[in-house]
């Protein structure tokens, strides 16, 4: 029989047929083995040694393996690369089976469905997303298996749905078309282009019967949603269940996500503003990085969600600010609560792991400690007597801290439970009599036999009676031949030896049997008790998750208060107006990275009925881009329910933050920096409304001077006259400042700088009026350009500013300020008219043999030529 046809390889073939799109980890003893194409792929991706089964024979099969105890590290890497891993496990202990060990795929691990801690980011939801593309709209569902959160929304088009995906950053996406429409590779490519290298899984049709079956008890809630949302929900739940066969998913309810209830931050704005990830890919120098001082993982995840989806409802925003203000005003309460929250841990994910039957003893120990800490946190808040404060912190009603489960876990588990149940030593003494008896037999079986021996001597009066053990006969009672007649009649003779007689009795046999099986009995009882505890935690899952949600809100409010207290943030006044007034505003990230006291705060005022378009000019490095981002970040913080880094701030609720800041290209799609800039600008003009905040930096710089100026001028006019939204427009096109003369709603501001001698000093202060000049050459000097280049640049700048370059060396270009007229476009490389002295100097240089000159001669010649030009 060939290697491929052996029962073992037939098992593998069956597993691979069931999961053709997954890498099969096939359990063989202490290893997971991969065969055939999976082995070749894993050897390359994981740097494994590629071997083979039946090496050197015609039916040779490629093979690679990893140790079972270290497999999770390799699996994590495969999941990060977007692959699926099917775990084909041994269903019984191989030592108890003759022949082939039964094996079966028990779990399929995918990026969006993992629940183990080592596969998850603590502070981020692990979303599995479902997208259903229909004719009348696009349904979106988000499911985090590790926290049991499930939500759905409907969008008008795929672009809007992908914007939501960019906010949520799912780990995996299941995509299907309504009525079974095929999802081609173009759609998958579109999703990847918008979201990066997230795995996209094409999904088949969804029937009405399947919707009812998959949604089950959730169908009633889902009926309140549209058809596209129902199909999207069905797709994610169907996919998740296929990955965990036979396991009940921890879904408790469906939350309707209404995009219009939230400030929209699209993928471009999220990237430009560096909300959760910096341009370099790090997380420290981001808005989330500087405000996240939460103490619990659920709190960290809630803060991230709030930051990426701020509110529009002013009343809800103010309630969040009320909660933060409570902790800002009471530093003692804040410190005590944060100390208690430090011990809560991730009770949300621990509860879900218990409901999935995946909890370890260490997980239950952490859950116990978290529940106790949650109760302590509630006790701290329970001391508050002010009704308004209690309402702001959601402690006005009865809070279920799941005390019954906490008490049971405290009574049962040792202080530090082991990582795995099979390691034993899980329970405290006295928790269970049967377990204690088995443990006593394990630990003290010999002592029990000695006690039995003493008692039998006393009962029979046989002074020479002994209880002994041999491997052949086991435990027995031995008496001398002279004392044998005193043996009770109920004793059963077992053996006659030279020195006497050996007996046994039911009590001895029973004790011997219990001692012999004490280890197995103890292990079985311990595992049974542990399974019962996991079951108790499972039944309390919804209560624990509800408690976790409340604790997360306390955590976020106290964390934002800590940041406000530590870095002097103030409560913003959020209302429904269309104005924005910031006094002494500061960039929350830049000020933290700058030296203490070095950041210069600035005022900003925008109003759709007044100055709604502010044109910001000034030199490079003076802080224009920082100012633009600063205003957008303060708006996001305010509407997320946070205090802001400013002396005061009044924020009229913004529906969208739209950003075009920074230069980038898209090599993968063959788009230049200018093309990306124009695409993002076009998207802004399509989406902006009168309630939006738009920040634009250096529009039009990627093309010729007059093309760029014309585009920038037209974009600014459109935002001012057609959209009529609040806009900050930074530019180096000084001609654009003329807009303030023709529009009642445009104003000029500049970031000031001064030249001190030959040096340029940035003041970083925003002042009214346009900048007098750009100081580009001065900035070039700061950047370290060679002096010879700088000297030539200064000469050309002086020539251009004086107008001496006009004439033969100019080309015609449209002047955007003078319709129908033609303005000269300067040709920097046209030769200007020469004086006799200049011609003499040029002739001298042409006739000089440089190779024959010493350095001193060369310097002397340069000095003489310079004096002639004077």
GITA-V954349 format. One record per helix or strand of 2 or more residues. SS is the DSSP state (H for helix, E for strand). FROM is the first residue (numbers start at 1). TO is the last residue. If there is no record, write none. Layout:
SS:FROM:TO
SS:FROM:TO
//
This chain:
H:3:5
H:7:18
E:23:28
E:31:35
H:36:46
E:51:53
E:61:67
H:68:80
E:85:90
H:94:96
E:103:109
H:117:119
E:128:133
E:138:144
E:149:155
H:158:168
E:172:177
H:178:180
H:185:195
E:199:202
H:208:222
H:227:243
E:255:256
H:259:261
E:264:265
H:267:272
H:287:291
H:297:308
H:314:329
H:331:341
H:347:355
H:361:381
H:387:392
H:403:412
H:421:423
H:433:460
E:466:470
E:474:480
H:481:486
E:492:497
E:500:504
H:506:516
H:518:539
H:541:567
E:573:575
E:579:585
H:590:593
E:602:607
E:613:617
H:624:640
E:648:652
E:656:660
H:667:669
H:673:687
E:693:697
H:705:723
E:726:730
H:734:742
E:746:756
E:759:768
H:776:783
H:787:802
E:810:814
E:822:826
H:836:846
H:850:852
H:855:869
//
